[in-house]
Amino acid sequence: MTTTTASTVTERISVERPFFAVEFFPPKDDQGEADLWRAIRRLEVLDPAYVSVTYGAGGSSRDRTVRTVERIATDTTLCSMAHLTAVSHSRDELRHVIGSLAAAGVRNIMALRGDPPGDPLGEWVKHPEGLEYADELVSLIKRSGPFCVGVAAFPYGHPRSADLESDTEKLIGKFRAGAEFAVTQLFLEPEGFLRLRDRVAAAGFDQQIIPGIMPLTSEKTFHKGPELSGSPLPESLIERLSPYSGDPKSFRPAGMEVTGELCERLIAEGVPGIHFYSLNRSTATTELVERLGLADGGPGPTAGEPVAAMPAAVRA
Ligand SMILES: Cc1cc2nc3c(=O)[nH]c(=O)nc-3n(C[C@H](O)[C@H](O)[C@H](O)COP(=O)(O)OP(=O)(O)OC[C@H]3O[C@@H](n4cnc5c(N)ncnc54)[C@H](O)[C@@H]3O)c2cc1C
């Protein structure tokens, strides 16, 4: 099938019922490419609102982002979004990448500053002819054409932010620069997300903030996710999941139950949808989409309505 889906993410997420979306990363080799496309094809039939592809630290991985997102835009029915970062790019190089995305039919870009290559918490050194913060990239993209732009949000604050208030102000600065929605860093309990949403609403901004959720399929995702994201690892969840430690088969359904409950709570709190960090797999996302009734035409709940508990998803 060769169709170009011209819809924007904003159009796709401005819907009455909760949606789901999926994030991928560009594959490193042929096997990774095959795995990714198997996942894309399996998820395509569930009609995600959009799928996004992350942008790497440099070189060939960046070309692979553009190629992957281009292929999704031309070979699938999906609404695609490319991530783009300011790391090691001059303004001219950024304009060139934006031009390549436009030529490939990509209308949606997630504008990010990115992290210093090698050490995410290392010193940020801006390219001498580049950009300092993501709000500048939002402006550059918006000046480059009719793109729909999303940005990152941090329920527990970005690790470089002094406090939650200044962190929220910077997010609002990205909305002021033209960003139409935000996707959050992964988190394991809803409170930080809900408070962030309240702070943004109290400041008078109504852009959608989409929770980013990583399915807890393994102990590694449970521990590594918070470590890399800066979100807290709640003591109650450590206790709840500790009986399954060292036993991947029993950890998975227990972790997926935790993820399902978190998504249910967020949907009951009226989130517009869920952005799943898929790690280029389809099984866990599919299980959660089915559990939550988020597939197109499914019997899903209306945003704001509580969701009845459903059985734990177990890997086939
Ligand atoms: C949904 C999502 C997707 C991501 N995808 C990728 C990806 O594809 N590739 C990748 O490399 N990384 C990705 N990241 C990680 C992201 O690049 C890092 O977290 C990065 O450190 C912050 O990016 P940002 O766009 O939020 O930066 P910014 O919004 O620029 O914020 C960075 C820091 O500077 C502060 N700040 C922001 N604006 C200003 C300003 N005007 N003045 C003073 N201070 C300011 C902020 O409060 C924050 O502390 C993603 C993160 C998320 C949440």
The ligand as a Tripos MOL2 file, in Angstrom:
@<TRIPOS>MOLECULE
LIG
   53    58     1     0     0
SMALL
NO_CHARGES

@<TRIPOS>ATOM
      1 C1          8.8270   12.5030   24.7510 C.3       1 LIG1
      2 C2         10.3230   12.6460   24.6850 C.ar      1 LIG1
      3 C3         10.9910   12.3110   23.5180 C.ar      1 LIG1
      4 C4         12.3810   12.4260   23.4300 C.ar      1 LIG1
      5 N1         13.0080   12.0800   22.2690 N.ar      1 LIG1
      6 C5         14.3420   12.2200   22.1580 C.ar      1 LIG1
      7 C6         15.0260   11.9330   20.9260 C.ar      1 LIG1
      8 O1         14.4090   11.5250   19.9520 O.2       1 LIG1
      9 N2         16.3610   12.0960   20.8790 N.ar      1 LIG1
     10 C7         17.0730   12.5610   21.9450 C.ar      1 LIG1
     11 O2         18.2950   12.6970   21.8300 O.2       1 LIG1
     12 N3         16.4650   12.8630   23.1110 N.ar      1 LIG1
     13 C8         15.1260   12.7110   23.2520 C.ar      1 LIG1
     14 N4         14.4960   13.0230   24.4320 N.ar      1 LIG1
     15 C9         15.3040   13.4730   25.5680 C.3       1 LIG1
     16 C10        15.5030   15.0140   25.5780 C.3       1 LIG1
     17 O3         16.2050   15.4200   24.4390 O.3       1 LIG1
     18 C11        16.2760   15.3470   26.8440 C.3       1 LIG1
     19 O4         15.4980   15.0800   27.9820 O.3       1 LIG1
     20 C12        16.8580   16.7610   26.9090 C.3       1 LIG1
     21 O5         17.7380   16.8280   28.0400 O.3       1 LIG1
     22 C13        15.8170   17.8370   27.1280 C.3       1 LIG1
     23 O6         15.2080   18.1470   25.9830 O.3       1 LIG1
     24 P1         14.0960   19.2930   25.9490 P.3       1 LIG1
     25 O7         13.6510   19.3730   24.5600 O.co2     1 LIG1
     26 O8         13.0950   19.1270   27.0060 O.co2     1 LIG1
     27 O9         15.0020   20.5810   26.3000 O.3       1 LIG1
     28 P2         14.6390   22.0430   26.7780 P.3       1 LIG1
     29 O10        13.1680   22.3190   26.7310 O.co2     1 LIG1
     30 O11        15.5310   22.9890   26.0390 O.co2     1 LIG1
     31 O12        15.0390   22.0120   28.3260 O.3       1 LIG1
     32 C14        16.3600   21.6520   28.7430 C.3       1 LIG1
     33 C15        16.6480   22.3210   30.1070 C.3       1 LIG1
     34 O13        16.7920   23.7310   29.8990 O.3       1 LIG1
     35 C16        15.7750   24.4460   30.5840 C.3       1 LIG1
     36 N5         15.3040   25.4600   29.6180 N.ar      1 LIG1
     37 C17        14.4850   25.2590   28.5540 C.ar      1 LIG1
     38 N6         14.2760   26.4060   27.8650 N.ar      1 LIG1
     39 C18        14.9920   27.3760   28.5200 C.ar      1 LIG1
     40 C19        15.1930   28.7560   28.3070 C.ar      1 LIG1
     41 N7         14.6000   29.3990   27.2900 N.pl3     1 LIG1
     42 N8         15.9930   29.4340   29.1800 N.ar      1 LIG1
     43 C20        16.5800   28.8200   30.2240 C.ar      1 LIG1
     44 N9         16.4330   27.4780   30.4800 N.ar      1 LIG1
     45 C21        15.6420   26.7620   29.6350 C.ar      1 LIG1
     46 C22        14.6900   23.4220   30.9140 C.3       1 LIG1
     47 O14        13.9380   23.7820   32.0620 O.3       1 LIG1
     48 C23        15.5070   22.1800   31.1080 C.3       1 LIG1
     49 O15        16.0760   22.1540   32.4130 O.3       1 LIG1
     50 C24        13.1160   12.8940   24.5530 C.ar      1 LIG1
     51 C25        12.4420   13.2200   25.7430 C.ar      1 LIG1
     52 C26        11.0570   13.0950   25.8180 C.ar      1 LIG1
     53 C27        10.3480   13.4430   27.0840 C.3       1 LIG1
@<TRIPOS>BOND
     1     1     2 1
     2     2     3 ar
     3     2    52 ar
     4     3     4 ar
     5     4     5 ar
     6     4    50 ar
     7     5     6 ar
     8     6     7 ar
     9     6    13 1
    10     7     8 2
    11     7     9 ar
    12     9    10 ar
    13    10    11 2
    14    10    12 ar
    15    12    13 ar
    16    13    14 ar
    17    14    15 1
    18    14    50 ar
    19    15    16 1
    20    16    17 1
    21    16    18 1
    22    18    19 1
    23    18    20 1
    24    20    21 1
    25    20    22 1
    26    22    23 1
    27    23    24 1
    28    24    25 2
    29    24    26 1
    30    24    27 1
    31    27    28 1
    32    28    29 2
    33    28    30 1
    34    28    31 1
    35    31    32 1
    36    32    33 1
    37    33    34 1
    38    33    48 1
    39    34    35 1
    40    35    36 1
    41    35    46 1
    42    36    37 ar
    43    36    45 ar
    44    37    38 ar
    45    38    39 ar
    46    39    40 ar
    47    39    45 ar
    48    40    41 1
    49    40    42 ar
    50    42    43 ar
    51    43    44 ar
    52    44    45 ar
    53    46    47 1
    54    46    48 1
    55    48    49 1
    56    50    51 ar
    57    51    52 ar
    58    52    53 1
@<TRIPOS>SUBSTRUCTURE
     1 LIG1         1 GROUP 0 **** ****
